[in-house]
Amino acid sequence: MIRLFPNCGGWLEVVCGPMFSGKSEELIRRLRRAEIAGQRALIVKPRLDDRYDIGHVVSHAGARMRAVVVDEPADIPGLVDGYDVVGIDEVQFFPPEIVLILDGLVEGGLRIVACGLDQDFRGFPFGAMPELLCRAELVDKLQAVCHSCGGPATMTQRLVDGAPAPADGATIVVGALEQYEARCRSCHQLAAPALAAG
Ligand SMILES: [Zn+2]
């Protein structure tokens, strides 16, 4: 096998960006290429995400790959025996322990492709993503298309009844097209916290 980093066993790649930036599409593309190269690839994702059918990663563009759903990071090492490449979808939804778990797998010789949102709907760093970005050998930050102005979008706009969500809303609400848009920094909006507005 041709290795990207010949002198170390494994490495960590991070694919991040806002919603609708093609992250899952890119994750599936990388793992399919590994399979074409004769490697065994596995995708793992947290149980929280059930937008589409459990047991698959499905990109907004329609690409699909089977995925194993896990309840917690500690479940992952028991699944990866015999695999060369492991993709982690929606990695921002895992608790902080995901960092050391993935670190251990990389040390053990695995190529890990961690994929997820780098910012929540407020624009704050999401979950363990900052730590993963810092530790990764390779980082790709994808842009979507701003729903308002058509420019490159790096942020996720949350909408409640069509209006910008308040800054103190819940961070995690797994939703569909009508609740989230990709926006550029200029077009991204947050409403005043609901408590202050009341
Ligand atoms: Zn814009």
Residues whose N, C-alpha, C, O or C-beta is under 5 A from the ligand:
A	BS01	ZN	C146 S148 C149 G150 G151 C184 C187
